[in-house]
Structures are given as structure tokens and as C-alpha cells.
Amino acid sequence: MDYRAFSSDVASSRPYLMRFARLQLRNDVWAEDAVAETLLAALEKPESFGGKSSLTTWLVGILKYKIIDCIRANKNEIARSVDGDEDAELEDSLFASDGHFRDSPEWLNPEQSLSAKQFLEVMNVCIAEMPPTMGRVFLMREWMEFDTSEICEALQISSANVWVLLHRARLRLRECLSLRWFCADEAAIAR
């Protein structure tokens, strides 16, 4: 393995890793520490990278555990503010009085969309636009696979609050992806 080329490739992944860490931790210092620890771990043991995935995927896997460690270590300092009524208008616009969606989006084949790098970039933007606690809960549950009790402990919120935040995060993500990804795909097809 060419260590210089490997080091250069690892270093070029830093901006992506920083965006991911900031999105989850919402604290630049913690994000910087988690990314620095990730890069250091990768550079200390380059032989651990077996090439079974892309380098970025491997680094994100390392970063995921560094973020989990950071959240657990700083659970008492994590912001605990959650606004309870900020999504009432969004829910009213998406759901009819009978509880069903007002309009069901006609999405393209999900497998094609998920495989596209642009889709993941749009999804990251959508998650970044969520309120901090909501985005954090969504990523902890869906990306880092925390269970509800771990999220409750880390963020000092109730399990009911976790489920409400997950529900609202999914609604926001659905709306954002419908506007920024799926409708954009439909417009491109119409051309």
C-alpha cells in the first residue's frame, strides 16, 4: 500500500466527514475532535482498510463510533430544548382531517434514487435544515442505530418525545425530499 497516496485520500475526505459530524453533533469543537480522532485512527492503522468498501464509507464507519462516544461523553451538555408546536402547520398541510396524506407523491424507483450520490447530498441538506434536536434524534436512531433508551439518556428526553421527534423528522424529510429530489426528478423527466 502506498502510504502517501492513502494519507492524501484520507485527508481529502475531511470536509465530508466534518459536514457529517457537525450535522450530528451540532458543536464545531466536538465535530472537529471526532473527525481528528477518525483521521488519526485511519492513519495509524492503514492496513485496517481492506478495500471492501470505498475509503469514505470506511472513514464514516469509524466516525460513527467516534460520534457515539462523543455523545455519550457529553450527554449532560447536549442541548435539551425541543419546541413542541413548531410542526403543527406542517402536519396540517400534509394530512387531511381523516389522518391520511392529502397528496401522495409519485416518487421514482427508490432503488435508483438511493444509489445516486446527489440523493444523499439532498438528504443531508434536508436533515441539516431540521431543528437541532430533531435532526440529532433522527440520525441517532436511523443512522447510528441507537435504541430509544440510549437516545433518551443521551439527550435527557422522554421516550414519547423521541417518538414524536422521529415522526416529525420523517414528515419533514418526506416533504423536503419531495420538493428537492422527487419533484426535481419529475421536472427533469418532463423535459
Beta strands, then each sheet from edge to edge (+ up, - down):
end
